[in-house]
Each structure stands twice: as C-alpha cells, then as structure tokens.
Amino acid sequence: MRKWTLILLGAAAVVLVPWTAVLATTLPSSTRVHHWSMAWIGLDVLLATGCAATALLGLRGDPRARLTASATASAAVLDAWFDMTTARTGTALLQAAACAVAEGAVAGVCVALALSRGRGRTESR
C-alpha cells in the first residue's frame, strides 16, 4: 500500500503543474474577501496550537512531537507566504517582512525538531 500511496502522490504532483498554470492565467489579480480577520486569526491560532502541541509533546519525550513540528513548520511557512503576498507596500510590507522572518525562524526550528533522531525530549544540563 505504501508504494501505491507514493505513486498517487507523484501523480498528484504531475497533475498540479497544469492546474497551477490554469490558475495563473484565470484567477483575478484582486478580489474582495469576506471574513478576512477570521482567516488571519484562524491561521495564527493554528500556528500557536502547533507550537504548544509540539512543545508539550517534546517535553514529555513523545515521538509524535516530530509530527506536530512538521505540521507547524508548514503552517508557519504558509503564514509567512500570506503575510508577504497580501501586504500593501510601505509600512505594512515592512511589518509583514518582520513577521515572515519570525515565522521563518519558527519553521526552521520545527523542521530541525521534525528531522531530529531523538525522542524529542529536551536535555537539561
């Protein structure tokens, strides 16, 4: 079953290439978004929850911390992407860039935790 899962993931990657081209040529350059604040709040709640879950699992030595770290890294990268691509020029863009740097740091730490070989427990010295 693992082989077929990987084949399906590879097929999805191939199908997404032309789909991305369709989106690039058909989506409007701007749109009005309803529930804008809810979307941003939800993304930040997701990021905070992922950080908290990773920290709690890691401190308990639970190897599932690597899974939550991986998911949290993805959320942090998405948050940074949307911060940068939706910011207006000027001060808003500078603020978005500062947030993206912080989110990039969170993503980097989470990737390091996700790839670590240990059980996830922090060692006290």
Buried (B, 14 or more C-beta within 10 A) or exposed (E): EEEEEEEEEEEEEEEEEEEEEEEEEEEEEEEEEEEEEEEBEEBBEBBEBBBEBBBEBBEEEBEEBBBBBBBBBBBBBBBBEBBBEBBEEEEEBEEBEEBBEEBBEBBEBBBEBBEBEEEBBEEEE
